Amino acid sequence: MRVHISGGGAEIGGRGEADPITKILRESKTIAVVGLSSNPMRPSFSVTEYMQGAGYRIIPVNPNEREVLGEKSYARLEDVPEKIEIVNVFRRAEDVAPVVESAIRIGARVVWMQSGIENEAAAEKALAAGLAVVEDACILVEHRRRAAELTR
């Protein structure tokens, strides 16, 4: 797992916190999930179902879906009519760059690349635009690790 915070410090929206992941998860409420599938056997479905159950607003982004987990799916991040804080990416590393460009355009705060997904050039671009970046980390696993802290 790699965590990159714009400006080089461990800050997301305010005072420094020892764990930037905790700060991201605590301060963010809306997650757009790029590549979310309606197939319950896909990791994107189970991870997102967990995050929805933990109280996050989930917005599916997948041009091949109409609705996932009871939420309308959008073809592109730019089509979502509300503010997105975290863009959670379930796409291959080589497909991340256009997602990062979209995340920058819509004013997202964080780009989160799921386990096994790293793209250094896309991460650098997001950082240069002021976004925080998490690479190669499962948002479900990281949330579970911090569940006690996040409920305070």
Rosetta blueprint (number, residue, H / E / L):
1 M L
2 R E
3 V E
4 H E
5 I L
6 S L
7 G L
8 G L
9 G L
10 A L
11 E L
12 I L
13 G L
14 G L
15 R L
16 G L
17 E L
18 A L
19 D L
20 P H
21 I H
22 T H
23 K H
24 I H
25 L H
26 R H
27 E H
28 S L
29 K L
30 T E
31 I E
32 A E
33 V E
34 V E
35 G L
36 L L
37 S L
38 S L
39 N L
40 P L
41 M L
42 R L
43 P H
44 S H
45 F H
46 S H
47 V H
48 T H
49 E H
50 Y H
51 M H
52 Q H
53 G H
54 A L
55 G L
56 Y L
57 R E
58 I E
59 I E
60 P E
61 V E
62 N L
63 P L
64 N L
65 E L
66 R L
67 E E
68 V E
69 L L
70 G L
71 E E
72 K E
73 S L
74 Y E
75 A L
76 R L
77 L H
78 E H
79 D H
80 V L
81 P L
82 E L
83 K L
84 I L
85 E L
86 I E
87 V E
88 N E
89 V E
90 F L
91 R L
92 R L
93 A H
94 E H
95 D H
96 V H
97 A H
98 P H
99 V H
100 V H
101 E H
102 S H
103 A H
104 I H
105 R H
106 I H
107 G L
108 A L
109 R L
110 V E
111 V E
112 W E
113 M E
114 Q L
115 S L
116 G L
117 I L
118 E L
119 N L
120 E H
121 A H
122 A H
123 A H
124 E H
125 K H
126 A H
127 L H
128 A H
129 A L
130 G L
131 L L
132 A E
133 V E
134 V E
135 E E
136 D L
137 A L
138 C L
139 I H
140 L H
141 V H
142 E H
143 H H
144 R H
145 R H
146 R L
147 A H
148 A H
149 E H
150 L H
151 T L
152 R L
